[in-house]
Amino acid sequence: MDAAKAMWALYERPDLAPDGINPLEYLGLGKKARLITISTTSGTGAEVTWALVLSDPAEKRKLGLGSRETLATMAIVDPIFAMKMPPRLTADTGWTRSSTRSKVIPQAGTMISRTACA
């Protein structure tokens, strides 16, 4: 999701260097495209945050970037993805499977959200 946020920003602003994705810079996102995120695991909340981390292999570093404008236009959280994960991964990422039912129950604090870009 972090890469998708960066690609969206750089698609909209080809003049921008990746390290220009910061909260102090007006990016003007949403004029060419929208970002819809679909989480396939649960736990990090990356689909509803504006922070992103990119790796720079040439410099052997990670860049912590973000802008309030890199919030997804829409975030889709579907528990069906968690149901298809291995049980250990499901447990480690914040979803529990009821032993008596076949439905997935979100843990407290799990976000199901729809956000709008300004």
NUGUFI-573020 format. One record per residue: residue number from 1; residue in three letters; x, y, z of N, C-alpha, C in turn. Coordinates in steps of 0.1 Angstrom, whole numbers, padded with zeros to 4 digits. Each point is the difference from the previous one (the first is absolute). Layout:
NUM, ALA, X, Y, Z, X, Y, Z, X, Y, Z
...
This chain:
1, MET, 0008, -0012, 0000, -0008, 0012, 0000, 0009, 0013, 0000
2, ASP, 0011, -0001, 0007, 0009, 0011, 0000, 0005, 0004, -0014
3, ALA, 0003, -0011, -0008, 0005, 0003, -0013, -0012, 0006, -0009
4, ALA, -0012, -0005, 0002, -0011, 0005, -0007, -0003, 0015, 0003
5, LYS, 0002, 0003, 0012, -0002, 0015, 0004, 0011, 0008, -0007
6, ALA, 0012, -0005, 0000, 0011, 0008, -0006, -0002, 0001, -0015
7, MET, -0004, -0012, -0006, -0003, 0000, -0015, -0011, 0010, -0004
8, TRP, -0010, 0001, 0009, -0011, 0009, -0003, 0005, 0014, 0001
9, ALA, 0008, 0003, 0010, 0005, 0014, 0001, 0009, 0004, -0011
10, LEU, 0009, -0010, -0004, 0009, 0003, -0011, -0007, 0000, -0014
11, TYR, -0011, -0008, -0001, -0007, 0001, -0013, -0007, 0014, -0001
12, GLU, -0006, 0004, 0011, -0006, 0013, 0000, 0010, 0012, -0001
13, ARG, 0011, -0002, 0005, 0011, 0010, 0001, 0013, -0005, -0006
14, PRO, 0001, -0002, -0013, 0013, -0005, -0005, 0012, 0009, 0002
15, ASP, -0002, 0012, 0004, 0011, 0009, 0003, 0005, -0002, 0014
16, LEU, -0006, -0008, 0008, 0003, -0002, 0014, 0010, -0011, 0002
17, ALA, 0010, 0002, 0008, 0009, -0011, 0004, -0007, -0008, 0012
18, PRO, 0002, -0013, 0001, -0006, -0007, 0011, 0001, 0006, 0014
19, ASP, 0011, 0006, 0003, 0002, 0006, 0013, -0008, 0013, 0001
20, GLY, -0006, 0005, -0010, -0009, 0011, 0000, -0014, -0002, 0005
21, ILE, -0003, -0013, 0003, -0013, -0004, 0005, 0001, 0002, 0015
22, ASN, -0004, 0012, 0004, 0001, 0004, 0015, -0012, 0008, 0003
23, PRO, -0003, 0001, 0013, -0012, 0008, 0005, 0001, 0015, -0002
24, LEU, 0012, 0005, -0004, 0001, 0014, -0001, -0002, 0005, -0015
25, GLU, 0000, -0010, -0009, -0001, 0003, -0014, -0015, -0003, -0005
26, TYR, -0006, 0010, -0007, -0013, -0002, -0006, 0003, -0008, -0013
27, LEU, -0007, -0012, -0001, 0002, -0009, -0011, -0011, 0002, -0011
28, GLY, -0012, 0004, 0004, -0011, 0001, -0009, -0004, -0013, -0006
29, LEU, -0001, -0011, 0008, -0004, -0013, -0004, -0015, -0001, -0003
30, GLY, -0003, -0009, -0009, -0014, -0003, -0002, -0005, 0007, -0013
31, LYS, 0008, 0006, -0007, -0004, 0007, -0013, 0000, -0010, -0012
32, LYS, 0010, -0009, 0000, 0001, -0010, -0011, -0006, -0014, 0004
33, ALA, 0001, -0003, 0013, -0004, -0014, 0004, -0004, 0000, 0015
34, ARG, -0005, -0011, 0004, -0004, -0002, 0014, 0007, -0013, 0004
35, LEU, 0002, -0001, 0013, 0007, -0011, 0006, -0010, -0008, 0008
36, ILE, -0002, -0013, -0003, -0009, -0009, 0007, 0009, -0011, 0006
37, THR, 0000, -0002, 0013, 0009, -0010, 0006, -0009, -0011, 0004
38, ILE, 0005, -0013, -0001, -0007, -0012, 0004, 0010, -0008, 0008
39, SER, -0002, -0001, 0013, 0009, -0007, 0008, -0003, -0015, -0001
40, THR, 0011, -0008, -0001, -0001, -0014, -0001, 0004, -0007, 0013
41, THR, 0005, 0007, 0009, 0002, -0005, 0014, -0004, 0012, 0009
42, SER, -0001, -0003, 0012, -0004, 0011, 0010, 0011, 0002, 0010
43, GLY, -0001, 0012, 0006, 0009, 0003, 0011, 0007, 0013, -0001
44, THR, 0005, 0003, -0011, 0009, 0012, -0001, -0008, 0013, -0002
45, GLY, -0011, -0001, -0007, -0008, 0012, -0002, 0005, 0009, -0012
46, ALA, 0010, -0006, -0008, 0006, 0007, -0011, -0010, 0006, -0010
47, GLU, -0012, -0007, -0001, -0010, 0004, -0009, -0007, 0013, 0003
48, VAL, 0002, 0004, 0013, -0007, 0013, 0004, 0009, 0010, 0007
49, THR, 0013, -0001, -0003, 0010, 0010, 0005, 0006, 0007, -0011
50, TRP, 0006, 0012, 0003, 0007, 0008, -0010, 0015, -0002, 0000
51, ALA, 0005, -0009, 0009, 0014, -0002, 0001, 0004, -0011, -0010
52, LEU, 0012, 0001, -0005, 0006, -0010, -0009, 0015, -0002, 0002
53, VAL, 0005, -0012, -0002, 0014, -0002, 0001, 0005, -0006, -0013
54, LEU, 0010, 0006, -0006, 0006, -0005, -0012, 0014, -0004, 0002
55, SER, 0005, -0010, -0006, 0013, -0005, 0000, 0008, 0007, -0011
56, ASP, 0012, 0004, 0003, 0010, 0006, -0009, 0012, -0009, -0001
57, PRO, 0000, -0011, -0008, 0011, -0009, 0000, 0013, 0006, -0004
58, ALA, 0000, 0010, -0009, 0013, 0007, -0004, 0007, 0006, 0012
59, GLU, -0008, 0006, 0009, 0005, 0007, 0012, 0000, -0009, 0012
60, LYS, -0006, -0012, -0001, -0001, -0010, 0011, -0007, 0007, 0012
61, ARG, -0012, 0005, -0003, -0008, 0007, 0011, -0015, -0001, -0003
62, LYS, -0007, 0003, 0010, -0015, 0000, -0002, -0004, 0015, 0003
63, LEU, -0010, 0004, -0008, -0005, 0014, 0001, -0013, -0001, 0007
64, GLY, -0002, 0007, 0011, -0013, 0002, 0006, -0006, 0012, -0006
65, LEU, -0011, -0001, -0007, -0006, 0011, -0008, -0015, 0000, 0004
66, GLY, -0006, 0011, -0005, -0015, 0000, 0001, -0005, 0014, -0001
67, SER, -0013, 0001, -0004, -0007, 0012, -0001, -0015, -0003, 0003
68, ARG, -0007, 0009, 0005, -0014, -0003, 0003, -0007, -0002, -0013
69, GLU, 0005, 0005, -0011, -0006, -0003, -0013, 0002, -0014, -0005
70, THR, 0008, -0008, 0006, 0002, -0014, -0005, -0009, -0009, 0007
71, LEU, -0010, 0005, 0007, -0011, -0009, 0005, -0008, -0005, -0012
72, ALA, -0003, -0013, 0001, -0008, -0006, -0011, -0013, 0007, -0002
73, THR, -0005, 0001, -0012, -0013, 0005, -0003, -0011, -0010, 0007
74, MET, 0003, -0012, -0001, -0009, -0010, 0006, 0009, -0012, 0005
75, ALA, -0003, -0005, 0012, 0007, -0012, 0005, -0010, -0011, 0001
76, ILE, 0003, -0012, -0005, -0009, -0011, 0001, 0006, -0011, 0009
77, VAL, -0007, -0004, 0010, 0005, -0010, 0009, -0010, -0011, 0000
78, ASP, 0004, -0011, -0006, -0010, -0011, -0001, 0006, -0012, 0008
79, PRO, -0007, -0005, 0010, 0004, -0011, 0008, 0002, -0013, -0007
80, ILE, -0005, -0001, -0013, 0002, -0012, -0007, 0014, -0003, -0003
81, PHE, 0009, 0011, -0001, 0014, -0002, -0002, 0006, -0007, 0012
82, ALA, -0004, 0005, 0012, 0006, -0006, 0012, -0004, -0014, 0002
83, MET, -0012, -0004, -0005, -0005, -0013, 0002, 0008, -0010, -0009
84, LYS, 0006, 0005, -0010, 0008, -0009, -0009, 0015, -0001, 0004
85, MET, 0004, 0008, 0010, 0014, 0000, 0005, 0002, -0013, 0009
86, PRO, 0013, -0004, 0001, 0003, -0011, 0009, -0004, 0005, 0014
87, PRO, -0005, -0010, 0009, -0004, 0004, 0013, 0010, 0008, 0008
88, ARG, 0012, -0003, 0000, 0011, 0007, 0007, 0001, 0015, -0004
89, LEU, 0000, 0002, -0013, 0000, 0013, -0006, -0012, 0008, 0004
90, THR, -0012, -0006, -0001, -0012, 0006, 0004, 0001, 0005, 0015
91, ALA, 0004, -0009, 0009, 0002, 0004, 0014, 0010, 0011, 0002
92, ASP, 0011, 0000, -0007, 0010, 0010, 0002, -0004, 0013, -0006
93, THR, -0010, 0001, -0009, -0003, 0013, -0006, -0013, 0006, 0005
94, GLY, -0006, -0006, 0011, -0011, 0007, 0007, -0014, -0005, -0003
95, TRP, -0002, -0011, -0007, -0013, -0006, -0002, -0001, -0013, 0007
96, THR, -0012, -0003, 0005, -0002, -0013, 0006, -0011, -0008, -0007
97, ARG, 0002, -0013, 0000, -0011, -0008, -0006, -0007, -0007, 0011
98, SER, -0013, 0001, 0001, -0008, -0006, 0010, 0001, -0015, -0002
99, SER, 0002, -0008, 0010, 0001, -0014, -0001, -0013, -0007, -0003
100, THR, -0011, 0008, 0003, -0013, -0006, -0002, -0007, 0005, -0012
101, ARG, 0005, 0011, -0006, -0006, 0005, -0012, 0011, 0002, -0011
102, SER, -0005, 0001, -0012, 0010, 0002, -0011, 0002, 0014, -0004
103, LYS, -0005, 0010, 0008, 0002, 0014, -0004, 0012, 0006, 0008
104, VAL, 0006, 0010, -0006, 0011, 0006, 0006, -0005, 0012, 0008
105, ILE, 0005, 0002, 0012, -0004, 0011, 0009, 0012, 0010, 0001
106, PRO, -0002, 0013, -0003, 0011, 0009, 0002, 0003, 0002, 0014
107, GLN, 0013, 0002, 0004, 0004, 0003, 0013, -0003, 0015, 0003
108, ALA, 0000, 0003, 0013, -0003, 0014, 0003, 0011, 0009, -0006
109, GLY, -0003, 0011, -0005, 0009, 0009, -0006, 0002, -0002, -0015
110, THR, -0005, -0010, -0006, 0001, -0002, -0014, -0008, 0010, -0008
111, MET, 0006, 0006, -0010, -0007, 0011, -0007, -0006, -0005, -0013
112, ILE, -0012, 0004, -0002, -0007, -0002, -0013, -0004, 0014, -0003
113, SER, 0006, 0006, -0010, -0001, 0014, -0002, -0001, 0004, -0015
114, ARG, -0006, 0011, -0002, -0001, 0007, -0013, 0005, 0014, 0002
115, THR, 0010, 0004, -0007, 0005, 0014, 0002, -0001, 0007, -0013
116, ALA, 0001, 0013, 0000, -0001, 0008, -0012, 0012, 0009, -0001
117, CYS, 0006, 0001, -0012, 0011, 0009, -0002, -0005, 0014, -0001
118, ALA, 0007, 0009, 0006, -0004, 0014, -0001, 0005, 0006, -0013
